[in-house]
Amino acid sequence: MAKTRSKPAAKASQEPKEEVTSKKPALAPAEANPPKLFILPENASENARILTLPNPATSKGNRYFFCPETGLYEFTTIAAPSSIPRSLLITSPQSAKELGKGDTNGTREDEAKEGEKDAKFTDGYILRSASLYVATPVDIIFFLIPIISPASSQKKEKGMFLTFEDHIEQTSAQVKRLLKPAATRALFEKRLHAICDTVEAGDENMFRLSVEKLVGELLSKAKRMVTKGLPATMEDRFIRQALQAPVTTLKREDTTASETTTAEPSQPEAAEPQDSATSKGESQDSETATITPATSFSSDTPLEPKPAEIPEAIKHLLHIRTSINFMLQSYLPPHLRALVQTHLATNTILDFSPLDAHLKTLASLREEARALRSLSDNISRKRPIEDDEQAEIRAEKKRKKEEEDKRKKSEGRAIKQLKKADTSGMKKMSSFFTKVAKK
């Protein structure tokens, strides 16, 4: 039979295969000084600008938006919580129109100008931080107070009457630069009459800070704040929590007594003599009499007034005081806060004595509740000394038993066999190594 040979297998093609790899687009590096998103007033003039002025409360430089026509604005930051990070996408009107997400009005020339201004955002720009800087109006008098009454002038009881020019000479360079235009100076000088005593000296007016007028101005601003409503966070922290009375309850449970019963003989009680039955009844009565019942109080009767019982006048006074304290801490220099608070306590415009009396009552209730709470905690945590001693004895026995079991487990087989040997009549090895007594 003829032998057949299979053909050799074809050699695999050794051409290299192209590897398919997906390339991610390279991101541009983050900017060291990214742009910020500001929300400015619409009616601002062309001369409006952002400048640095000393903060009235801290004297540190802060950014403000100033318009010669509408006044001064401070920037309020609105940021997302750190637990929920967010970002913003900024696009130009031209790109929004191309995408069909918006429509622009105006001539082509206006669109061209806007396109030149927003050339950076034509393709879109992502802000890593979603913070918004909103320009909110602030009264100019808060910036005039440090000028009219600096900290150095408080050594005297009352300042001197000076012209506005003389007051400006003692301020910082930023304020002097701001008040250089005549229109701006007139705008600031107009607000001085609201908080200053004035004296005419020829053609000029001289000014001196009046604490009474300042207190009246703060009270009027506080009333407007209360009318418009305080923020929810301030309402919860400074109003609701301040007027919330402590929940003081006393626990009262039925008197209970635990009796220890002993095993009685199985004989019927009728078979016992009358004398023994009588003595047994007397012993039970005496035993019951010696038991000390554990009594505790439990009643859900609160000692504080209900929220509906708080008068509206008290709430209104607390709203006014909270608003004034906010302005004192945010806009007044430290050397004037105590002076203003003293005048507020003695003013005749608004009497805060009912609020002080109500807060004093709440403070006493809180102190009483704290004392009762600490007393109940001490009673609940108190344990008899005998229980502690028994627990220590049990722990010591358990420790010794564990050590004994551990020692037995660590012994070898030879030691266990030697323990079984009969050593009666034998001397111990240590007896051969004792010291010989001196003769």
C-alpha positions in Angstrom: 0.0 0.0 0.0 1.4 3.3 -1.0 2.2 5.7 1.8 0.9 9.2 1.5 2.4 12.3 3.1 0.3 15.3 4.1 1.3 18.7 2.9 3.1 20.8 5.5 1.0 23.5 7.1 1.2 26.9 5.6 3.4 29.3 7.5 1.5 31.9 9.4 1.9 35.3 7.9 4.3 37.2 10.0 3.0 40.7 9.1 2.6 42.8 12.2 -1.0 43.6 13.1 -1.9 47.2 13.8 -3.0 47.8 17.4 -6.1 49.8 17.8 -5.8 52.2 20.7 -8.2 54.9 21.7 -6.5 58.2 22.4 -8.2 60.6 24.9 -8.1 64.2 24.0 -5.5 66.1 26.0 -7.0 68.7 28.3 -5.5 72.2 28.5 -3.7 72.9 31.8 -5.7 74.8 34.4 -5.2 78.5 34.7 -3.4 79.9 37.7 -5.8 82.9 37.8 -9.1 81.8 36.3 -11.9 84.4 35.6 -14.6 85.0 38.1 -18.3 85.5 37.5 -19.8 88.8 38.7 -23.4 89.9 38.8 -23.4 93.7 38.6 -26.3 96.2 38.6 -27.9 97.0 35.2 -28.2 100.8 35.8 -24.5 101.2 36.6 -22.8 104.1 34.7 -19.8 103.9 32.5 -17.6 105.4 35.3 -18.4 102.5 37.7 -15.4 100.5 38.7 -14.2 97.8 41.2 -11.9 99.2 43.8 -10.2 98.3 47.1 -11.4 100.0 50.3 -10.8 99.3 54.0 -13.5 97.2 55.5 -15.4 99.4 58.1 -15.3 96.6 60.7 -11.8 95.2 60.3 -9.9 97.9 58.4 -8.6 95.3 56.0 -8.8 95.9 52.2 -11.9 94.4 50.5 -13.2 94.6 47.0 -16.2 96.9 46.3 -18.1 98.0 43.3 -18.6 101.8 43.2 -20.9 103.8 40.9 -20.8 107.6 41.1 -24.6 107.7 40.4 -26.1 104.7 42.3 -23.6 104.4 45.2 -21.5 101.7 46.7 -21.9 97.9 46.5 -20.3 95.0 48.4 -19.7 91.6 46.9 -21.7 88.7 48.4 -20.3 85.3 47.5 -22.8 82.5 46.6 -21.1 79.2 46.5 -22.1 75.6 46.3 -21.6 73.4 49.4 -18.3 71.5 49.5 -20.2 68.2 49.7 -21.8 68.9 46.3 -19.1 70.3 44.0 -20.3 72.2 41.0 -18.9 74.0 37.9 -20.1 76.6 35.5 -20.1 76.6 31.7 -19.7 80.1 30.2 -20.4 80.7 26.5 -20.6 83.8 24.4 -23.9 85.0 22.8 -22.5 84.1 19.4 -21.8 80.5 20.2 -25.2 80.2 22.0 -26.9 81.4 18.9 -25.0 78.9 16.7 -26.1 76.1 18.9 -29.7 77.3 18.9 -29.8 77.7 22.7 -30.2 81.4 22.7 -31.1 84.4 20.6 -29.3 87.7 20.4 -30.8 91.1 19.6 -29.1 94.0 18.0 -27.2 94.9 14.9 -24.3 93.1 13.4 -21.9 95.8 14.6 -23.0 95.1 18.2 -22.6 91.4 17.7 -19.1 92.0 16.3 -18.1 94.1 19.3 -19.5 91.5 21.7 -17.7 88.8 19.8 -14.4 90.6 20.2 -15.0 91.0 24.0 -16.1 87.3 24.4 -13.4 85.9 22.1 -12.1 83.9 25.1 -15.4 82.2 25.6 -16.3 81.5 21.9 -15.7 77.8 22.3 -17.0 77.7 25.9 -15.2 78.0 29.2 -15.7 75.8 32.3 -15.2 77.4 35.7 -14.0 74.9 38.2 -15.7 76.8 41.0 -19.4 77.6 40.7 -19.1 80.7 42.9 -21.1 83.8 42.0 -20.1 87.3 43.2 -23.3 89.4 43.5 -23.0 93.1 44.0 -25.4 94.1 46.8 -25.9 97.8 47.8 -24.4 99.0 51.1 -25.1 102.3 52.8 -22.2 104.8 52.5 -22.6 105.9 56.2 -20.8 102.7 57.3 -17.7 103.8 55.4 -18.1 107.4 56.7 -18.2 106.3 60.4 -14.4 105.3 60.6 -13.6 108.6 58.8 -15.6 110.8 61.1 -14.8 108.9 64.3 -11.4 107.1 64.0 -10.2 104.9 66.9 -7.6 107.5 68.0 -10.4 110.1 68.7 -12.2 107.9 71.2 -9.8 108.9 73.9 -11.9 112.0 74.3 -15.5 111.8 75.3 -16.7 113.8 72.3 -14.9 114.5 69.0 -14.3 117.9 67.6 -16.3 119.6 64.9 -14.2 119.4 61.7 -14.9 120.0 58.0 -15.2 117.1 55.7 -11.9 118.0 54.2 -10.2 117.8 57.6 -11.7 114.4 58.2 -10.6 113.1 54.9 -7.0 114.1 55.6 -6.8 111.4 58.3 -7.9 108.6 56.1 -6.1 106.1 53.9 -4.8 106.7 50.4 -7.6 104.6 48.8 -10.3 106.7 50.4 -8.6 109.9 49.4 -8.4 108.7 45.8 -12.1 107.7 45.8 -13.2 111.1 47.2 -11.1 113.1 44.8 -13.9 113.8 42.3 -16.3 116.6 43.4 -19.4 114.6 42.5 -18.3 111.6 44.7 -17.4 113.9 47.6 -20.8 115.6 47.4 -22.5 112.1 47.4 -20.6 111.1 50.6 -21.1 114.5 52.3 -24.8 114.3 51.8 -25.1 111.2 53.9 -23.1 112.8 56.8 -26.1 114.7 57.9 -27.9 111.4 58.9 -25.3 110.5 61.6 -23.6 113.8 62.5 -24.2 117.0 64.4 -23.5 119.9 62.1 -22.3 123.5 62.7 -22.1 126.1 60.0 -18.8 128.0 59.9 -19.1 130.6 57.2 -19.6 128.9 53.9 -18.6 125.4 55.2 -20.3 122.8 57.3 -18.5 121.2 60.2 -19.4 117.6 61.3 -19.1 115.6 64.5 -20.5 112.0 65.0 -23.7 111.8 67.0 -24.2 108.5 68.6 -28.0 109.2 69.1 -28.5 109.8 65.4 -26.4 106.7 64.6 -28.6 104.6 66.9 -31.7 105.9 65.3 -30.3 105.1 61.9 -29.5 101.6 63.0 -33.0 101.1 64.4 -34.7 102.2 61.2 -32.5 99.8 59.2 -33.2 97.0 61.6 -37.0 97.6 61.3 -36.7 97.4 57.5 -34.7 94.1 57.8 -37.4 92.6 60.0 -40.2 93.7 57.6 -38.5 92.1 54.7 -37.6 89.0 56.7 -34.3 87.6 58.0 -32.5 84.7 56.2 -33.6 81.2 57.2 -30.3 80.4 58.8 -30.4 83.6 61.1 -34.0 82.9 61.9 -33.2 79.4 63.1 -30.1 80.1 65.0 -30.8 83.5 66.6 -34.6 83.5 67.0 -36.0 80.0 67.2 -33.2 78.5 69.3 -32.9 81.6 71.5 -36.7 81.5 72.4 -36.9 77.7 72.7 -37.4 76.7 76.3 -35.7 73.5 77.6 -37.8 70.3 77.8 -37.7 69.4 81.5 -39.6 66.2 82.4 -39.8 64.2 85.6 -40.1 60.4 85.3 -42.7 58.9 87.6 -43.1 55.1 87.8 -45.2 53.0 90.0 -43.5 52.0 93.3 -42.2 48.4 92.9 -40.7 46.2 95.5 -38.8 43.0 94.7 -39.1 40.2 97.2 -36.9 37.2 97.5 -38.8 33.9 97.8 -37.4 30.8 99.5 -38.2 27.2 98.7 -41.0 26.0 101.0 -41.4 22.3 102.1 -43.8 20.2 100.1 -46.1 19.6 103.1 -49.5 21.2 103.0 -49.9 24.4 104.9 -52.9 23.1 106.8 -50.8 20.4 108.4 -48.6 23.0 110.2 -49.4 24.0 113.7 -51.2 27.3 114.3 -48.3 28.8 116.1 -45.9 28.2 113.3 -48.3 29.6 110.8 -48.7 32.8 112.9 -44.9 33.2 113.3 -44.5 32.7 109.5 -47.1 35.4 108.8 -45.3 37.8 111.2 -42.0 37.1 109.6 -43.4 37.8 106.1 -44.9 41.1 107.4 -41.6 42.1 108.9 -39.8 41.2 105.7 -42.1 43.2 103.6 -41.8 46.2 106.0 -38.0 46.2 105.6 -38.0 46.3 101.8 -37.1 49.8 100.5 -39.1 50.5 97.4 -37.3 52.1 94.4 -39.3 55.1 93.4 -38.6 57.3 90.4 -40.6 60.1 88.8 -42.0 59.9 85.3 -44.4 62.5 84.0 -44.3 64.2 80.7 -45.4 67.5 82.1 -43.0 70.1 80.5 -41.9 73.0 82.7 -41.4 75.4 79.8 -44.0 77.6 78.0 -45.4 76.4 74.7 -44.1 78.1 71.6 -47.6 79.6 71.0 -47.4 81.3 74.4 -44.4 83.5 73.4 -45.8 87.0 72.7 -45.3 88.5 69.3 -43.8 91.6 70.9 -41.0 89.5 72.4 -40.3 87.9 68.9 -40.3 91.4 67.3 -37.8 92.8 69.9 -35.5 89.8 69.4 -35.6 90.3 65.6 -34.7 93.9 66.0 -31.8 93.1 68.4 -30.5 90.4 66.0 -30.5 92.7 63.1 -28.7 95.4 65.0 -26.1 92.9 66.3 -25.5 91.8 62.7 -24.9 95.4 61.6 -22.6 96.0 64.6 -20.4 93.0 63.8 -20.4 93.5 60.1 -20.1 97.2 59.5 -19.1 99.1 62.7 -15.5 99.4 64.0 -14.8 97.7 67.4 -14.3 100.9 69.3 -17.9 102.0 68.6 -19.8 98.8 69.3 -19.8 99.0 73.0 -20.8 102.7 72.8 -23.7 102.0 70.5 -24.9 99.0 72.7 -24.8 101.3 75.8 -27.0 103.9 74.0 -29.4 101.1 72.8 -29.9 99.9 76.4 -30.9 103.4 77.6 -32.8 104.6 74.5 -36.4 105.7 74.8 -37.3 104.8 71.2 -37.5 101.1 71.8 -37.7 99.4 75.2 -35.9 96.0 75.3 -36.6 95.3 79.0 -39.4 92.8 78.3 -37.1 90.8 76.0 -34.3 90.9 78.7 -36.8 89.6 81.3 -38.0 86.8 79.1 -34.5 85.7 78.2 -33.5 85.8 81.9 -36.4 83.4 82.7 -35.4 81.1 79.9 -31.8 81.1 81.2 -33.0 80.1 84.7 -35.1 77.3 83.2 -32.1 76.0 81.2 -30.0 76.0 84.3 -32.7 74.1 86.2 -33.0 71.6 83.4 -29.2 71.1 83.3 -29.1 70.5 87.1 -32.0 67.9 86.9 -30.4 66.2 83.9 -27.1 65.8 85.7 -28.8 64.6 88.8 -30.8 61.9 86.9 -27.6 60.9 85.1 -25.8 60.4 88.4 -28.7 58.3 89.8 -28.9 56.1 86.8 -25.2 55.5 86.7 -24.9 54.8 90.4 -24.2 51.2 91.3 -23.8 49.5 94.8 -20.3 49.0 96.1 -21.0 45.3 96.6 -21.7 44.8 92.9 -18.4 46.3 92.0 -16.5 44.1 94.5 -18.2 41.0 93.2 -17.4 42.0 89.7 -13.7 42.4 90.6 -13.7 39.0 92.4 -15.2 37.3 89.3 -12.7 39.0 87.0 -9.8 37.8 89.3 -11.0 34.2 89.3 -11.5 34.2 85.6 -8.0 35.6 85.1 -6.4 33.0 87.3 -8.3 30.2 85.5 -7.1 31.4 82.1 -3.5 31.6 83.4 -3.8 28.0 84.8 -5.2 26.7 81.5 -2.6 28.5 79.5 0.2 27.0 81.7 -1.2 23.5 81.4 -1.4 23.7 77.6 2.3 24.9 77.4 3.6 21.9 79.4 5.4 19.2 77.4 4.7 15.5 77.4 7.8 14.6 79.6 6.7 17.0 82.3 3.2 15.4 82.3 4.7 11.9 82.6 7.0 13.0 85.5 4.0 14.3 87.3 2.5 10.8 87.2 5.6 9.2 88.8 5.5 8.1 92.4 7.9 10.5 94.3 7.0 9.4 97.8 10.2 8.9 100.0 12.4 10.8 97.5 14.2 14.0 98.2 13.8 16.9 95.9 16.8 18.0 93.8 16.9 21.4 95.5 17.8 19.7 98.8 21.2 18.7 97.5 22.2 22.3 96.7 21.5 23.8 100.1 24.3 25.6 101.9 26.2 23.7 104.5 25.8 25.0 108.0 29.0 26.4 109.5 30.5 24.4 112.3 
